[in-house]
Amino acid sequence: MTYTGVFVEDSAPVEHQVFTLSQNTPNPFNQATTLSYELYSSGEMSLTVYDMLGRKVSELERAFKVAGVHNAVWNGCDEAGAPLSSGMYFYRAQSQGMVTTGRMTLLR
């Protein structure tokens, strides 16, 4: 088994999965990173970035999305646009009762 850096909080069987969340690329990153996910059916989707203390630093997505592949770009800044310091950050995706979390590293 290969570690991908994405942690699944809801261990739903594959046939009941609502979406898949890929590891951000590039990782580690400096200027920006892309987070990709695939929704298997249309629905509400949220994608949020947290710091190591669990504080929300940026909400990248919170909207109804159609089924398919989607990308969100995070520029390493908080919601006010201020650049954040180097370190590990977590991204959390949630849709239709399923939650998945991954981690990424910002290097300034």
PDB file as gemmi writes it, atoms N, CA and C in Angstrom:
CRYST1    1.000    1.000    1.000  90.00  90.00  90.00 P 1                      
ATOM      1  N   MET A   1       0.845  -1.179   0.000  1.00  0.00           N  
ATOM      2  CA  MET A   1       0.000   0.000   0.000  1.00  0.00           C  
ATOM      3  C   MET A   1       0.886   1.236   0.000  1.00  0.00           C  
ATOM      4  N   THR A   2       0.588   2.219  -0.827  1.00  0.00           N  
ATOM      5  CA  THR A   2       1.356   3.444  -0.929  1.00  0.00           C  
ATOM      6  C   THR A   2       0.623   4.569  -0.231  1.00  0.00           C  
ATOM      7  N   TYR A   3       1.370   5.346   0.558  1.00  0.00           N  
ATOM      8  CA  TYR A   3       0.787   6.485   1.258  1.00  0.00           C  
ATOM      9  C   TYR A   3       0.596   7.626   0.267  1.00  0.00           C  
ATOM     10  N   THR A   4      -0.614   8.167   0.204  1.00  0.00           N  
ATOM     11  CA  THR A   4      -0.903   9.255  -0.728  1.00  0.00           C  
ATOM     12  C   THR A   4      -1.028  10.598  -0.042  1.00  0.00           C  
ATOM     13  N   GLY A   5      -1.089  10.611   1.294  1.00  0.00           N  
ATOM     14  CA  GLY A   5      -1.236  11.865   2.012  1.00  0.00           C  
ATOM     15  C   GLY A   5      -2.674  12.282   2.204  1.00  0.00           C  
ATOM     16  N   VAL A   6      -3.616  11.497   1.724  1.00  0.00           N  
ATOM     17  CA  VAL A   6      -5.029  11.815   1.876  1.00  0.00           C  
ATOM     18  C   VAL A   6      -5.625  10.833   2.869  1.00  0.00           C  
ATOM     19  N   PHE A   7      -6.298  11.362   3.878  1.00  0.00           N  
ATOM     20  CA  PHE A   7      -6.888  10.543   4.917  1.00  0.00           C  
ATOM     21  C   PHE A   7      -8.394  10.515   4.751  1.00  0.00           C  
ATOM     22  N   VAL A   8      -8.986   9.358   4.795  1.00  0.00           N  
ATOM     23  CA  VAL A   8     -10.434   9.224   4.664  1.00  0.00           C  
ATOM     24  C   VAL A   8     -11.022   9.085   6.054  1.00  0.00           C  
ATOM     25  N   GLU A   9     -11.858  10.049   6.464  1.00  0.00           N  
ATOM     26  CA  GLU A   9     -12.489  10.000   7.773  1.00  0.00           C  
ATOM     27  C   GLU A   9     -13.713   9.103   7.761  1.00  0.00           C  
ATOM     28  N   ASP A  10     -14.394   9.039   6.635  1.00  0.00           N  
ATOM     29  CA  ASP A  10     -15.585   8.206   6.494  1.00  0.00           C  
ATOM     30  C   ASP A  10     -15.181   6.988   5.689  1.00  0.00           C  
ATOM     31  N   SER A  11     -15.205   5.820   6.299  1.00  0.00           N  
ATOM     32  CA  SER A  11     -14.742   4.624   5.616  1.00  0.00           C  
ATOM     33  C   SER A  11     -15.884   3.943   4.865  1.00  0.00           C  
ATOM     34  N   ALA A  12     -16.595   4.692   4.062  1.00  0.00           N  
ATOM     35  CA  ALA A  12     -17.703   4.151   3.277  1.00  0.00           C  
ATOM     36  C   ALA A  12     -17.167   3.178   2.239  1.00  0.00           C  
ATOM     37  N   PRO A  13     -17.882   2.093   1.973  1.00  0.00           N  
ATOM     38  CA  PRO A  13     -17.461   1.186   0.907  1.00  0.00           C  
ATOM     39  C   PRO A  13     -17.350   1.943  -0.414  1.00  0.00           C  
ATOM     40  N   VAL A  14     -16.485   1.474  -1.296  1.00  0.00           N  
ATOM     41  CA  VAL A  14     -16.230   2.164  -2.558  1.00  0.00           C  
ATOM     42  C   VAL A  14     -17.516   2.449  -3.316  1.00  0.00           C  
ATOM     43  N   GLU A  15     -18.462   1.506  -3.322  1.00  0.00           N  
ATOM     44  CA  GLU A  15     -19.690   1.715  -4.086  1.00  0.00           C  
ATOM     45  C   GLU A  15     -20.569   2.825  -3.496  1.00  0.00           C  
ATOM     46  N   HIS A  16     -20.283   3.267  -2.254  1.00  0.00           N  
ATOM     47  CA  HIS A  16     -21.052   4.338  -1.626  1.00  0.00           C  
ATOM     48  C   HIS A  16     -20.280   5.648  -1.560  1.00  0.00           C  
ATOM     49  N   GLN A  17     -19.082   5.684  -2.125  1.00  0.00           N  
ATOM     50  CA  GLN A  17     -18.308   6.910  -2.106  1.00  0.00           C  
ATOM     51  C   GLN A  17     -18.979   7.970  -2.964  1.00  0.00           C  
ATOM     52  N   VAL A  18     -18.957   9.176  -2.472  1.00  0.00           N  
ATOM     53  CA  VAL A  18     -19.571  10.307  -3.154  1.00  0.00           C  
ATOM     54  C   VAL A  18     -18.544  11.021  -4.035  1.00  0.00           C  
ATOM     55  N   PHE A  19     -17.276  11.014  -3.602  1.00  0.00           N  
ATOM     56  CA  PHE A  19     -16.227  11.697  -4.345  1.00  0.00           C  
ATOM     57  C   PHE A  19     -14.877  11.090  -3.994  1.00  0.00           C  
ATOM     58  N   THR A  20     -13.877  11.421  -4.804  1.00  0.00           N  
ATOM     59  CA  THR A  20     -12.489  11.120  -4.465  1.00  0.00           C  
ATOM     60  C   THR A  20     -11.732  12.434  -4.447  1.00  0.00           C  
ATOM     61  N   LEU A  21     -10.787  12.535  -3.534  1.00  0.00           N  
ATOM     62  CA  LEU A  21      -9.957  13.726  -3.382  1.00  0.00           C  
ATOM     63  C   LEU A  21      -8.519  13.318  -3.642  1.00  0.00           C  
ATOM     64  N   SER A  22      -7.870  13.977  -4.572  1.00  0.00           N  
ATOM     65  CA  SER A  22      -6.483  13.658  -4.917  1.00  0.00           C  
ATOM     66  C   SER A  22      -5.522  14.471  -4.064  1.00  0.00           C  
ATOM     67  N   GLN A  23      -4.283  13.999  -3.975  1.00  0.00           N  
ATOM     68  CA  GLN A  23      -3.230  14.757  -3.304  1.00  0.00           C  
ATOM     69  C   GLN A  23      -2.999  16.053  -4.076  1.00  0.00           C  
ATOM     70  N   ASN A  24      -2.804  17.146  -3.359  1.00  0.00           N  
ATOM     71  CA  ASN A  24      -2.543  18.422  -4.027  1.00  0.00           C  
ATOM     72  C   ASN A  24      -1.244  18.342  -4.823  1.00  0.00           C  
ATOM     73  N   THR A  25      -1.165  19.136  -5.888  1.00  0.00           N  
ATOM     74  CA  THR A  25       0.056  19.198  -6.694  1.00  0.00           C  
ATOM     75  C   THR A  25       0.372  20.643  -7.024  1.00  0.00           C  
ATOM     76  N   PRO A  26       1.594  21.080  -6.974  1.00  0.00           N  
ATOM     77  CA  PRO A  26       2.704  20.334  -6.396  1.00  0.00           C  
ATOM     78  C   PRO A  26       2.618  20.310  -4.871  1.00  0.00           C  
ATOM     79  N   ASN A  27       3.358  19.407  -4.282  1.00  0.00           N  
ATOM     80  CA  ASN A  27       3.440  19.306  -2.829  1.00  0.00           C  
ATOM     81  C   ASN A  27       4.824  18.773  -2.483  1.00  0.00           C  
ATOM     82  N   PRO A  28       5.652  19.546  -1.815  1.00  0.00           N  
ATOM     83  CA  PRO A  28       5.378  20.874  -1.255  1.00  0.00           C  
ATOM     84  C   PRO A  28       5.274  21.935  -2.351  1.00  0.00           C  
ATOM     85  N   PHE A  29       4.736  23.096  -1.960  1.00  0.00           N  
ATOM     86  CA  PHE A  29       4.542  24.168  -2.939  1.00  0.00           C  
ATOM     87  C   PHE A  29       5.001  25.491  -2.364  1.00  0.00           C  
ATOM     88  N   ASN A  30       5.177  26.475  -3.254  1.00  0.00           N  
ATOM     89  CA  ASN A  30       5.635  27.798  -2.843  1.00  0.00           C  
ATOM     90  C   ASN A  30       4.582  28.840  -3.169  1.00  0.00           C  
ATOM     91  N   GLN A  31       4.247  29.006  -4.427  1.00  0.00           N  
ATOM     92  CA  GLN A  31       3.322  30.055  -4.864  1.00  0.00           C  
ATOM     93  C   GLN A  31       1.860  29.621  -4.781  1.00  0.00           C  
ATOM     94  N   ALA A  32       1.568  28.450  -5.339  1.00  0.00           N  
ATOM     95  CA  ALA A  32       0.179  27.971  -5.375  1.00  0.00           C  
ATOM     96  C   ALA A  32       0.185  26.458  -5.558  1.00  0.00           C  
ATOM     97  N   THR A  33      -0.922  25.839  -5.196  1.00  0.00           N  
ATOM     98  CA  THR A  33      -1.096  24.403  -5.362  1.00  0.00           C  
ATOM     99  C   THR A  33      -2.515  24.131  -5.844  1.00  0.00           C  
ATOM    100  N   THR A  34      -2.692  23.045  -6.549  1.00  0.00           N  
ATOM    101  CA  THR A  34      -4.004  22.676  -7.076  1.00  0.00           C  
ATOM    102  C   THR A  34      -4.535  21.462  -6.331  1.00  0.00           C  
ATOM    103  N   LEU A  35      -5.785  21.562  -5.889  1.00  0.00           N  
ATOM    104  CA  LEU A  35      -6.471  20.458  -5.236  1.00  0.00           C  
ATOM    105  C   LEU A  35      -7.547  19.972  -6.198  1.00  0.00           C  
ATOM    106  N   SER A  36      -7.505  18.697  -6.536  1.00  0.00           N  
ATOM    107  CA  SER A  36      -8.444  18.104  -7.492  1.00  0.00           C  
ATOM    108  C   SER A  36      -9.334  17.095  -6.796  1.00  0.00           C  
ATOM    109  N   TYR A  37     -10.590  17.063  -7.222  1.00  0.00           N  
ATOM    110  CA  TYR A  37     -11.524  16.067  -6.710  1.00  0.00           C  
ATOM    111  C   TYR A  37     -12.504  15.694  -7.802  1.00  0.00           C  
ATOM    112  N   GLU A  38     -13.066  14.506  -7.656  1.00  0.00           N  
ATOM    113  CA  GLU A  38     -14.072  14.041  -8.606  1.00  0.00           C  
ATOM    114  C   GLU A  38     -15.346  13.707  -7.853  1.00  0.00           C  
ATOM    115  N   LEU A  39     -16.436  14.368  -8.238  1.00  0.00           N  
ATOM    116  CA  LEU A  39     -17.761  14.073  -7.676  1.00  0.00           C  
ATOM    117  C   LEU A  39     -18.434  13.029  -8.549  1.00  0.00           C  
ATOM    118  N   TYR A  40     -18.973  11.981  -7.914  1.00  0.00           N  
ATOM    119  CA  TYR A  40     -19.650  10.931  -8.677  1.00  0.00           C  
ATOM    120  C   TYR A  40     -21.106  11.271  -8.955  1.00  0.00           C  
ATOM    121  N   SER A  41     -21.665  12.203  -8.162  1.00  0.00           N  
ATOM    122  CA  SER A  41     -23.009  12.704  -8.427  1.00  0.00           C  
ATOM    123  C   SER A  41     -23.041  14.171  -8.015  1.00  0.00           C  
ATOM    124  N   SER A  42     -23.905  14.947  -8.607  1.00  0.00           N  
ATOM    125  CA  SER A  42     -24.002  16.375  -8.305  1.00  0.00           C  
ATOM    126  C   SER A  42     -24.446  16.581  -6.868  1.00  0.00           C  
ATOM    127  N   GLY A  43     -23.961  17.666  -6.255  1.00  0.00           N  
ATOM    128  CA  GLY A  43     -24.361  17.967  -4.889  1.00  0.00           C  
ATOM    129  C   GLY A  43     -23.528  19.090  -4.299  1.00  0.00           C  
ATOM    130  N   GLU A  44     -23.856  19.449  -3.073  1.00  0.00           N  
ATOM    131  CA  GLU A  44     -23.110  20.475  -2.348  1.00  0.00           C  
ATOM    132  C   GLU A  44     -21.702  19.957  -2.054  1.00  0.00           C  
ATOM    133  N   MET A  45     -20.705  20.829  -2.203  1.00  0.00           N  
ATOM    134  CA  MET A  45     -19.322  20.460  -1.958  1.00  0.00           C  
ATOM    135  C   MET A  45     -18.633  21.584  -1.218  1.00  0.00           C  
ATOM    136  N   SER A  46     -17.856  21.238  -0.204  1.00  0.00           N  
ATOM    137  CA  SER A  46     -17.032  22.247   0.456  1.00  0.00           C  
ATOM    138  C   SER A  46     -15.595  21.748   0.508  1.00  0.00           C  
ATOM    139  N   LEU A  47     -14.666  22.677   0.348  1.00  0.00           N  
ATOM    140  CA  LEU A  47     -13.240  22.385   0.387  1.00  0.00           C  
ATOM    141  C   LEU A  47     -12.586  23.510   1.177  1.00  0.00           C  
ATOM    142  N   THR A  48     -12.036  23.168   2.337  1.00  0.00           N  
ATOM    143  CA  THR A  48     -11.536  24.159   3.283  1.00  0.00           C  
ATOM    144  C   THR A  48     -10.111  23.826   3.687  1.00  0.00           C  
ATOM    145  N   VAL A  49      -9.288  24.863   3.915  1.00  0.00           N  
ATOM    146  CA  VAL A  49      -7.901  24.699   4.347  1.00  0.00           C  
ATOM    147  C   VAL A  49      -7.800  25.116   5.811  1.00  0.00           C  
ATOM    148  N   TYR A  50      -7.069  24.303   6.595  1.00  0.00           N  
ATOM    149  CA  TYR A  50      -6.861  24.546   8.025  1.00  0.00           C  
ATOM    150  C   TYR A  50      -5.376  24.555   8.338  1.00  0.00           C  
ATOM    151  N   ASP A  51      -4.996  25.298   9.403  1.00  0.00           N  
ATOM    152  CA  ASP A  51      -3.604  25.264   9.845  1.00  0.00           C  
ATOM    153  C   ASP A  51      -3.400  24.102  10.821  1.00  0.00           C  
ATOM    154  N   MET A  52      -2.195  23.975  11.343  1.00  0.00           N  
ATOM    155  CA  MET A  52      -1.858  22.862  12.236  1.00  0.00           C  
ATOM    156  C   MET A  52      -2.657  22.878  13.541  1.00  0.00           C  
ATOM    157  N   LEU A  53      -3.176  24.036  13.922  1.00  0.00           N  
ATOM    158  CA  LEU A  53      -3.965  24.146  15.150  1.00  0.00           C  
ATOM    159  C   LEU A  53      -5.449  23.917  14.902  1.00  0.00           C  
ATOM    160  N   GLY A  54      -5.808  23.620  13.654  1.00  0.00           N  
ATOM    161  CA  GLY A  54      -7.204  23.360  13.323  1.00  0.00           C  
ATOM    162  C   GLY A  54      -8.020  24.602  13.031  1.00  0.00           C  
ATOM    163  N   ARG A  55      -7.352  25.747  12.897  1.00  0.00           N  
ATOM    164  CA  ARG A  55      -8.062  26.990  12.562  1.00  0.00           C  
ATOM    165  C   ARG A  55      -8.278  27.070  11.058  1.00  0.00           C  
ATOM    166  N   LYS A  56      -9.486  27.455  10.658  1.00  0.00           N  
ATOM    167  CA  LYS A  56      -9.775  27.625   9.231  1.00  0.00           C  
ATOM    168  C   LYS A  56      -9.003  28.827   8.715  1.00  0.00           C  
ATOM    169  N   VAL A  57      -8.252  28.618   7.626  1.00  0.00           N  
ATOM    170  CA  VAL A  57      -7.506  29.728   7.040  1.00  0.00           C  
ATOM    171  C   VAL A  57      -8.066  30.152   5.690  1.00  0.00           C  
ATOM    172  N   SER A  58      -8.729  29.234   4.980  1.00  0.00           N  
ATOM    173  CA  SER A  58      -9.277  29.591   3.673  1.00  0.00           C  
ATOM    174  C   SER A  58     -10.354  28.596   3.254  1.00  0.00           C  
ATOM    175  N   GLU A  59     -11.454  29.128   2.758  1.00  0.00           N  
ATOM    176  CA  GLU A  59     -12.504  28.272   2.204  1.00  0.00           C  
ATOM    177  C   GLU A  59     -12.433  28.389   0.688  1.00  0.00           C  
ATOM    178  N   LEU A  60     -12.026  27.297   0.042  1.00  0.00           N  
ATOM    179  CA  LEU A  60     -11.817  27.314  -1.406  1.00  0.00           C  
ATOM    180  C   LEU A  60     -13.091  27.054  -2.192  1.00  0.00           C  
ATOM    181  N   GLU A  61     -13.949  26.212  -1.663  1.00  0.00           N  
ATOM    182  CA  GLU A  61     -15.200  25.857  -2.350  1.00  0.00           C  
ATOM    183  C   GLU A  61     -16.312  25.726  -1.316  1.00  0.00           C  
ATOM    184  N   ARG A  62     -17.484  26.189  -1.650  1.00  0.00           N  
ATOM    185  CA  ARG A  62     -18.713  25.923  -0.910  1.00  0.00           C  
ATOM    186  C   ARG A  62     -19.850  26.265  -1.862  1.00  0.00           C  
ATOM    187  N   ALA A  63     -20.230  25.241  -2.631  1.00  0.00           N  
ATOM    188  CA  ALA A  63     -21.229  25.477  -3.669  1.00  0.00           C  
ATOM    189  C   ALA A  63     -21.795  24.153  -4.162  1.00  0.00           C  
ATOM    190  N   PHE A  64     -22.873  24.247  -4.902  1.00  0.00           N  
ATOM    191  CA  PHE A  64     -23.420  23.085  -5.583  1.00  0.00           C  
ATOM    192  C   PHE A  64     -22.539  22.825  -6.796  1.00  0.00           C  
ATOM    193  N   LYS A  65     -22.074  21.601  -6.941  1.00  0.00           N  
ATOM    194  CA  LYS A  65     -21.210  21.234  -8.054  1.00  0.00           C  
ATOM    195  C   LYS A  65     -21.835  20.083  -8.825  1.00  0.00           C  
ATOM    196  N   VAL A  66     -21.666  20.095 -10.126  1.00  0.00           N  
ATOM    197  CA  VAL A  66     -22.156  18.994 -10.953  1.00  0.00           C  
ATOM    198  C   VAL A  66     -21.144  17.854 -10.890  1.00  0.00           C  
ATOM    199  N   ALA A  67     -21.596  16.655 -11.190  1.00  0.00           N  
ATOM    200  CA  ALA A  67     -20.711  15.492 -11.196  1.00  0.00           C  
ATOM    201  C   ALA A  67     -19.567  15.718 -12.186  1.00  0.00           C  
ATOM    202  N   GLY A  68     -18.391  15.229 -11.833  1.00  0.00           N  
ATOM    203  CA  GLY A  68     -17.236  15.357 -12.709  1.00  0.00           C  
ATOM    204  C   GLY A  68     -16.002  15.763 -11.937  1.00  0.00           C  
ATOM    205  N   VAL A  69     -14.937  16.054 -12.666  1.00  0.00           N  
ATOM    206  CA  VAL A  69     -13.656  16.430 -12.080  1.00  0.00           C  
ATOM    207  C   VAL A  69     -13.615  17.944 -11.904  1.00  0.00           C  
ATOM    208  N   HIS A  70     -13.146  18.375 -10.733  1.00  0.00           N  
ATOM    209  CA  HIS A  70     -13.044  19.801 -10.412  1.00  0.00           C  
ATOM    210  C   HIS A  70     -11.672  20.091  -9.827  1.00  0.00           C  
ATOM    211  N   ASN A  71     -11.210  21.322 -10.014  1.00  0.00           N  
ATOM    212  CA  ASN A  71      -9.931  21.771  -9.472  1.00  0.00           C  
ATOM    213  C   ASN A  71     -10.137  23.067  -8.705  1.00  0.00           C  
ATOM    214  N   ALA A  72      -9.425  23.190  -7.600  1.00  0.00           N  
ATOM    215  CA  ALA A  72      -9.401  24.429  -6.828  1.00  0.00           C  
ATOM    216  C   ALA A  72      -7.936  24.779  -6.602  1.00  0.00           C  
ATOM    217  N   VAL A  73      -7.601  26.049  -6.717  1.00  0.00           N  
ATOM    218  CA  VAL A  73      -6.225  26.493  -6.524  1.00  0.00           C  
ATOM    219  C   VAL A  73      -6.148  27.284  -5.229  1.00  0.00           C  
ATOM    220  N   TRP A  74      -5.131  26.947  -4.401  1.00  0.00           N  
ATOM    221  CA  TRP A  74      -4.891  27.702  -3.173  1.00  0.00           C  
ATOM    222  C   TRP A  74      -3.550  28.392  -3.311  1.00  0.00           C  
ATOM    223  N   ASN A  75      -3.530  29.694  -3.024  1.00  0.00           N  
ATOM    224  CA  ASN A  75      -2.331  30.507  -3.201  1.00  0.00           C  
ATOM    225  C   ASN A  75      -1.516  30.678  -1.922  1.00  0.00           C  
ATOM    226  N   GLY A  76      -1.809  29.926  -0.883  1.00  0.00           N  
ATOM    227  CA  GLY A  76      -1.042  30.011   0.354  1.00  0.00           C  
ATOM    228  C   GLY A  76      -1.368  31.231   1.186  1.00  0.00           C  
ATOM    229  N   CYS A  77      -2.531  31.840   0.929  1.00  0.00           N  
ATOM    230  CA  CYS A  77      -2.952  33.029   1.673  1.00  0.00           C  
ATOM    231  C   CYS A  77      -4.215  32.718   2.476  1.00  0.00           C  
ATOM    232  N   ASP A  78      -4.448  33.533   3.507  1.00  0.00           N  
ATOM    233  CA  ASP A  78      -5.677  33.369   4.277  1.00  0.00           C  
ATOM    234  C   ASP A  78      -6.827  34.052   3.538  1.00  0.00           C  
ATOM    235  N   GLU A  79      -8.011  34.035   4.140  1.00  0.00           N  
ATOM    236  CA  GLU A  79      -9.191  34.591   3.466  1.00  0.00           C  
ATOM    237  C   GLU A  79      -9.107  36.101   3.256  1.00  0.00           C  
ATOM    238  N   ALA A  80      -8.252  36.787   4.040  1.00  0.00           N  
ATOM    239  CA  ALA A  80      -8.065  38.230   3.874  1.00  0.00           C  
ATOM    240  C   ALA A  80      -7.003  38.540   2.817  1.00  0.00           C  
ATOM    241  N   GLY A  81      -6.356  37.490   2.274  1.00  0.00           N  
ATOM    242  CA  GLY A  81      -5.341  37.686   1.249  1.00  0.00           C  
ATOM    243  C   GLY A  81      -3.927  37.811   1.789  1.00  0.00           C  
ATOM    244  N   ALA A  82      -3.749  37.642   3.099  1.00  0.00           N  
ATOM    245  CA  ALA A  82      -2.417  37.740   3.695  1.00  0.00           C  
ATOM    246  C   ALA A  82      -1.660  36.426   3.501  1.00  0.00           C  
ATOM    247  N   PRO A  83      -0.406  36.500   3.057  1.00  0.00           N  
ATOM    248  CA  PRO A  83       0.383  35.274   2.879  1.00  0.00           C  
ATOM    249  C   PRO A  83       0.605  34.571   4.211  1.00  0.00           C  
ATOM    250  N   LEU A  84       0.487  33.250   4.201  1.00  0.00           N  
ATOM    251  CA  LEU A  84       0.708  32.463   5.414  1.00  0.00           C  
ATOM    252  C   LEU A  84       2.150  31.979   5.458  1.00  0.00           C  
ATOM    253  N   SER A  85       2.598  31.618   6.638  1.00  0.00           N  
ATOM    254  CA  SER A  85       3.978  31.168   6.810  1.00  0.00           C  
ATOM    255  C   SER A  85       4.150  29.725   6.343  1.00  0.00           C  
ATOM    256  N   SER A  86       5.399  29.348   6.166  1.00  0.00           N  
ATOM    257  CA  SER A  86       5.724  27.972   5.805  1.00  0.00           C  
ATOM    258  C   SER A  86       5.191  27.025   6.860  1.00  0.00           C  
ATOM    259  N   GLY A  87       4.809  25.843   6.426  1.00  0.00           N  
ATOM    260  CA  GLY A  87       4.344  24.845   7.374  1.00  0.00           C  
ATOM    261  C   GLY A  87       3.396  23.863   6.725  1.00  0.00           C  
ATOM    262  N   MET A  88       2.858  22.986   7.569  1.00  0.00           N  
ATOM    263  CA  MET A  88       1.915  21.986   7.105  1.00  0.00           C  
ATOM    264  C   MET A  88       0.498  22.525   7.269  1.00  0.00           C  
ATOM    265  N   TYR A  89      -0.310  22.282   6.265  1.00  0.00           N  
ATOM    266  CA  TYR A  89      -1.714  22.685   6.275  1.00  0.00           C  
ATOM    267  C   TYR A  89      -2.549  21.465   5.883  1.00  0.00           C  
ATOM    268  N   PHE A  90      -3.795  21.480   6.305  1.00  0.00           N  
ATOM    269  CA  PHE A  90      -4.712  20.394   6.001  1.00  0.00           C  
ATOM    270  C   PHE A  90      -5.837  20.900   5.125  1.00  0.00           C  
ATOM    271  N   TYR A  91      -6.284  20.087   4.194  1.00  0.00           N  
ATOM    272  CA  TYR A  91      -7.465  20.430   3.399  1.00  0.00           C  
ATOM    273  C   TYR A  91      -8.519  19.371   3.650  1.00  0.00           C  
ATOM    274  N   ARG A  92      -9.754  19.842   3.776  1.00  0.00           N  
ATOM    275  CA  ARG A  92     -10.877  18.971   4.133  1.00  0.00           C  
ATOM    276  C   ARG A  92     -11.985  19.155   3.112  1.00  0.00           C  
ATOM    277  N   ALA A  93     -12.386  18.059   2.489  1.00  0.00           N  
ATOM    278  CA  ALA A  93     -13.475  18.078   1.518  1.00  0.00           C  
ATOM    279  C   ALA A  93     -14.673  17.376   2.129  1.00  0.00           C  
ATOM    280  N   GLN A  94     -15.852  17.945   1.891  1.00  0.00           N  
ATOM    281  CA  GLN A  94     -17.080  17.347   2.434  1.00  0.00           C  
ATOM    282  C   GLN A  94     -18.194  17.487   1.411  1.00  0.00           C  
ATOM    283  N   SER A  95     -18.909  16.363   1.199  1.00  0.00           N  
ATOM    284  CA  SER A  95     -20.051  16.370   0.303  1.00  0.00           C  
ATOM    285  C   SER A  95     -20.957  15.200   0.638  1.00  0.00           C  
ATOM    286  N   GLN A  96     -22.220  15.474   0.776  1.00  0.00           N  
ATOM    287  CA  GLN A  96     -23.254  14.458   0.929  1.00  0.00           C  
ATOM    288  C   GLN A  96     -22.916  13.428   2.007  1.00  0.00           C  
ATOM    289  N   GLY A  97     -22.417  13.890   3.149  1.00  0.00           N  
ATOM    290  CA  GLY A  97     -22.138  13.021   4.283  1.00  0.00           C  
ATOM    291  C   GLY A  97     -20.766  12.381   4.296  1.00  0.00           C  
ATOM    292  N   MET A  98     -19.980  12.552   3.257  1.00  0.00           N  
ATOM    293  CA  MET A  98     -18.627  11.989   3.215  1.00  0.00           C  
ATOM    294  C   MET A  98     -17.609  13.094   3.469  1.00  0.00           C  
ATOM    295  N   VAL A  99     -16.590  12.784   4.267  1.00  0.00           N  
ATOM    296  CA  VAL A  99     -15.542  13.751   4.605  1.00  0.00           C  
ATOM    297  C   VAL A  99     -14.183  13.105   4.357  1.00  0.00           C  
ATOM    298  N   THR A 100     -13.283  13.841   3.713  1.00  0.00           N  
ATOM    299  CA  THR A 100     -11.930  13.367   3.466  1.00  0.00           C  
ATOM    300  C   THR A 100     -10.960  14.510   3.757  1.00  0.00           C  
ATOM    301  N   THR A 101      -9.833  14.175   4.353  1.00  0.00           N  
ATOM    302  CA  THR A 101      -8.835  15.181   4.714  1.00  0.00           C  
ATOM    303  C   THR A 101      -7.470  14.790   4.168  1.00  0.00           C  
ATOM    304  N   GLY A 102      -6.724  15.772   3.690  1.00  0.00           N  
ATOM    305  CA  GLY A 102      -5.352  15.553   3.223  1.00  0.00           C  
ATOM    306  C   GLY A 102      -4.442  16.606   3.824  1.00  0.00           C  
ATOM    307  N   ARG A 103      -3.154  16.422   3.657  1.00  0.00           N  
ATOM    308  CA  ARG A 103      -2.215  17.411   4.171  1.00  0.00           C  
ATOM    309  C   ARG A 103      -1.269  17.857   3.066  1.00  0.00           C  
ATOM    310  N   MET A 104      -0.791  19.097   3.211  1.00  0.00           N  
ATOM    311  CA  MET A 104       0.104  19.675   2.225  1.00  0.00           C  
ATOM    312  C   MET A 104       1.112  20.564   2.931  1.00  0.00           C  
ATOM    313  N   THR A 105       2.215  20.842   2.260  1.00  0.00           N  
ATOM    314  CA  THR A 105       3.288  21.626   2.861  1.00  0.00           C  
ATOM    315  C   THR A 105       3.549  22.867   2.036  1.00  0.00           C  
ATOM    316  N   LEU A 106       3.500  24.015   2.710  1.00  0.00           N  
ATOM    317  CA  LEU A 106       3.788  25.308   2.105  1.00  0.00           C  
ATOM    318  C   LEU A 106       5.208  25.683   2.477  1.00  0.00           C  
ATOM    319  N   LEU A 107       6.053  25.981   1.479  1.00  0.00           N  
ATOM    320  CA  LEU A 107       7.438  26.405   1.706  1.00  0.00           C  
ATOM    321  C   LEU A 107       7.617  27.795   1.133  1.00  0.00           C  
ATOM    322  N   ARG A 108       7.892  28.747   1.966  1.00  0.00           N  
ATOM    323  CA  ARG A 108       8.124  30.140   1.511  1.00  0.00           C  
ATOM    324  C   ARG A 108       9.582  30.383   1.283  1.00  0.00           C  
TER     325      ARG A 108                                                      
END                                                                             
